[in-house]
């Protein structure tokens, strides 16, 4: 079976939902795009996977933006997931490297930091966009997202995220899952789910051995009747374009526009994908003159 990035949604008894996301190719794309160090790659890969899991309202094409700002050496982590299956992201300081933890794992918590907040913005077509925040509790991404869901959206959830960076710095595994208890979920059922989760190996170990997550949902829902709701492929995508860059330039104050017109050209780079946009002086004059009103 060929590996492919995808997300699959399941439900058991209509009151427990699980989403499983495979994101190895997405995380590898981000690594190459931003020249990420291993710890930066692990942090960004977890955050992108988490955003895709949170943007689970596939019927309404929900989007989610995450910003982890724990004042750690990585700086802030910025992630956008849109149309529920497209994602992009970057970190402020992508080449930061740190010693491994005593157990040999990447020290994502220290890299991200905990002296700050997680900001979550949810948006759907034709609906109000809203942003809420919660404190960072570990900097490890998954625990911070679970804490956000419980404190800000009152959703009891278990979220497990992982990125395994190989010796040659390529991505050996990346993905995760989200278990959500909906209203009406029985305490006994939740206890059974927790017991099932306790039988799982670390998510990166599991995905290294089962790259398409074979058998994962059977373990999580062992003893339950469940069904698949929906599955779709996942993609790294950026929403930048020349038109968006021009709109940014048009939003500048008059004095800032006049300062730009003193240069032979304007060059702007997208933080998310690294694409460069160069606008000549003549094109800039035309842009500003045609939109004076």
N, C-alpha and C positions, 0 to 999 in steps of 0.2 A: 504494500500500500504506500503510495507516494505521500510524503509529508506535506502538509499545507497549513498555513495559519488559518484558524477558524474559531468561531465561538458557537457553542451549542447550549440551548436552554432546555431545562427539564422541570417537571413538577411532580410532586407526590401528594396525593390526597387533596390537591388544590390549595394547600396551605403551607407547603414548603417548596421553595424554588432553588434550583441550582443552575449556575452558569459555569461552563468550563471554557477557558480561552487558551489557545495555543499561539504563541507569538514569537517563535524563534526567528523567522525571517524578518519580521518587523524590527526586532531588537538588533539583529545583525545589520540591517539597513541603517539604523540609527548609529550604530558603532562606526560604520564606515563614513557616514555622512558627517559626523561631528568629531571623528578621531578620538573616541572616548577611551579613557583609561578603564581598566576592569571594574573598579568600584563605581565609577560614574555610569558605566554600562549597566551594572546590576541595579543601581538606583533608578535610572531612567527606564529600563526595561520593566521593572516592577511597576513603576508609576503608569506607564502606558498600558500595561495589562490591566491594572486596576481601573483606569478610566474606561476601558472597553467593557469591563464587567459592570461598572456603575451605570453606563449608558445602556441599560438593559431594556428600555422601553422601545423595542423594535417596531411595534405597531405605529407609534407616533414619531419614529425617526428622531429619538431624543439625542441631544448632544451634551457632553460634559467637559468642562475645563477644570483642571486641577493645578494648584500652585502650592508646592511644599516649600516653606521658607523657615528652616530651623536654625539659621545663622551658622551652619556648618561650613567647612571648607569648600564644598561643592557649590555654595551659593543656593539660589532658588532653582527648583525643578519646575518646568512649565510643560504642561501636556494638554492637548486638545483632542477629544474624540468626537466625531461628528457623523451623522447618518448612522450611528450605532456600530459601524464596522470599519471606520477609517480613523486613523490616529496619526498624530505628529507630536514631537516634543524636543526639548533641549534642556541643558543645564548651563548655569552661568559660567562654571569653570570646568570644562569637560576633561581636562588632562590631569586633574588632581589625583594623586596616588597616596595611599595610606598603607601602613603595615597591616598584615592579616591579624585577625583575632587569634586568641590562644587555641581555638579549635580549628584553625586553618581556614576559616571562612572570611569572605570580604566584609569589611567593617562598614556596612552601609549606614548603620545608625549614627556612627561618629561622623561620617562624611556628610550626612544630611543635617544632623544636629536636632536638638529638641527645644531650643530656646525660641520658639516661634509658633506659627499656626499653619494649618492646612486650610486653604480657601477652595471651595467647590462652587462652581457656577453651573447650573442646569438650564438648558434651553431646548425648546421644541418649537417647530413651525407654528406660527399664529398663536403662541402662548407667551405669557410673561416670563422673562428671564429673571432668575433670582440667584443670589450668592449668599452662602452662609459659611461660617468658619468654626473650627474646633482646634483645641490645642494639640500640638504634636506630643505623643506619649513615648515614642521610642525612636523615631526617625527611620524605622525599618520598613515603612510604607504600608504593609498589610495591616499591622496593628493600628496604625494611624487612621486608615480608612475605616476599619471596623469601629473604632472609637467615634469617628465622625458620624457614621450611620446610626449608631445608638444614641448619641447625645443630640445631634442636630435633626435627624429624621425619624427618631424613635423606632428604628428597625433593628431588632436583634439579628446579628449576622456573624458568620465566620468567614474570613477571607484568607486565602493562602496564596502567596505569590513567590516566584523564584526565578532567578536567572543563573545559569551555570556557564561560566566563562572557561573555555578550554585553555590548554597550555600555550597554544599559538594565538590566543586572544580572540579566536572566533567564538561564536555562541553555540554551545553544545545543546542547551535546552533553555526554554523560556516559556512561561505560562502561569496559570493559576486557576483557582476556582472561587466562587462566591456562593455561600449557602445562606438563604434568607428565610426567616420565619415570618409568615404572613399572619394577619389576625385570624385567630381560631386554631392556631397550631397548639397541639396538646404538649404539656410538659414531658410526658412519657416519650412522645415521638422525638422531641428535641434531645432527650437524654440518649435515645437509641442512635440518633445521628451523631452525637458527640462520641459515643462509643465506637461507631464505625470509623469516624475520622481518626480516632486514636490508633487504629490498625494500619494507617497509611504510613509509608516511608516519607521522608522529606520530599516536597513536590519536585525539586530538581532531580533527585535520585529517581523518582518515579518516571518523570518525563524522559530521562536519559535511557531508561530501560523500556519505556513504552512511549515512543515519540509521538504517537497519535492519541495518547491518553487511553489506550485500550484498557477496559476493565475498571476505569476510575469511577464512573457513575454507578456501576454495579456494586462497588465497595461502599460508596457514600450512601446509597439507597438500599443497602442490604436489609431485607426484611420488609421492604415497602413495595407497594404497587406504584409504579411511576410511568411517565410517558414523556417522549420528546416533544417539545413545543415548536422549536424553530432552530435552524442552523444557517449560518452564512459565513462566507470567507472574510478574512480580515486583511486590511491593506495599510501600508504606510502611505500617506498622502499629505500634501501640503496645499493650503488654499491660497497661497500667494499668487499674484499675477501683476502684470504691468498696470492694469486698471486700478488695482488696489493700491499700488504704490503711488499712482497719480492722485488718487483720492486723498491719501495721506498728505501729499504735497499741497493739495488745494486747501486742506484744513489748516495750514500754517497761518500764523499772523502775517500781516503785510510786511513788517520789517524783516521777518525771517525769509519771506519770499524774495525781497530785494537783496538780501545778503547772498542767497543762492544764485541769483542772476549775475553776480560778480565773478562766478567761477565758469570755466569753459564747459563743464559738464557736472552732472550730479550722479553719484554712484551710491546705490543703497543695496544692502544685503539682508536677506530674510534670515532671522535668527533660527527659524525652525528647520529650514532645509538647506541653507547656504547659497541659494540662488542669488545671483547678482543682477541688478537692473541698472543700466546706464542710460541716462537721458541727456541728450546734448543741450547746449545753451539755446539753440534755435528752437528745439522742440519744447523746452521749458518756457520760453517766451510765448510760443503759440498756446501752450496749455493754460498759462495764467491769463493771457489776453482773451481767450475764448470763454473763460469762466469768471469774468470780472463781476458778474451779477450774482 
